[in-house]
Amino acid sequence: MLRKQTGLVCLCLLAAGIFNIQNVHAQELPHLEEEILPELRISADIDIPEEFADSMAETVKIKRKTFTAEQAMDILWDGKTTKEKSVDDGYEAADIGEYEIATFYGEDDSFMDVGGPHLIFYESLYNNLANAVKTNPLTNEYNLDQFTAEDLSFMTRDECIGNVMSLLSQLGVTVSPDIHCYALDSETLQKEEIVVDINGERHREQEKGIWTSEDECYYIQFIQEFNGVPVFADGYGDYVAGNGFPQTNIEVIYGAKGLIYLNIASVYETLDGTEKSETIQTLDDLKEQLKKKYDLLISNGQDQITDIKMQYLPCDSGNYESMFIPAWILQMERPLEGMDDYVTTMIFNAITGKELF
């Protein structure tokens, strides 16, 4: 019986949420303050890429990239001795068909899971890093803000990013230069590492204990791009039910000894010869779409749009085919009495104006 693959269970350093990490290529964005309806106000940074400045954009057919054990072994497993290997077949996804997942355990406690749209690799140091670095800002454990903002001694950020981008290129993954990077220094890792069980009891025997400069590393989060424009990575809709797209992950930890952790999931490759030029909406067109939407709603307060950007978005084009289309990505806050504001994302097709999610 074929099993529907909804994603690999993996040890992942990242938690869902907003990441408070350094934007290496940040740029100042224009800002808009406007009440377009009594029920809706815009107080938002506006990010429209230069590539869309003439109200034209390229669309292109895409497919999710797949990875094989042979490819991953040549690039990530070279020189390692495999202690154990297993292959699990019978997976299937509507867009990529049937595939298998191969799992490798190295004699040096390294690990790799590869198959279909997923590729996960890590060295043994990753297990200690997961105990020392807590990335979810919605929890009390969050500590990324405790780490240094300086370059690490073994390599500058720019050199590290260059090395990692070269590695990703070997895997056939192209990324935007607008990345997020955080330096994990040994002094802070030493202070932050702690292993506790569900009863709150600490287990020092499971901790690394002593961290040195040889253990220092950069954590980097990348996003894909097409024609110089970022591709929306968060996923949307119900992918399992066939009405949406999964989250895209490109995450790397790179240290003094090289690659420590790599997680790639649901990245896309374009199909040559399928590009098409399309006229896209202006910001005024978007505001008109928002007015039409809110004319049909009953609101007890005023919602606020806090961020507006245009990116490429994977979108269903029918017959199990997908495309990159330009889309408006909006963050909206709704005040709720006695509670924190409700925050949600709205996505509009920037060609048709239709709301997608």
Buried (B, 14 or more C-beta within 10 A) or exposed (E): EEEEBEBBEEEBBBBEEEBEBBEBEEEEBEEBEEEBBEBBBBBBBBBBBEBBEEEEBBBBBBBBBBBBBEBBBEBBBEEBEEEEEEEEEEBEBEBBEEBBBBBBBBEEEBBBBBBBBBBBBBBEBBBBBBBBBBBBBEEEEBBBEEBBEEBBEBBEBEEBBEBBBEBBEEBEBBBBEBBBBBBBBBEBBBEBBBBEEEEEEEEEEBBBEEBEEEBBBBBBBBBBBBBEBBBBBEBBBEBEEEEBBBBBBBBBBBBBEEBBBBBBBBBBBBBEEBBEEBEBBEBEBBBBBBEEBBEEEEEEEBBBBBBBBBBBBBBBBEEEEBBBBBBBBBBBBBEEEEEEEEEEEBBBBBBEBEBBB
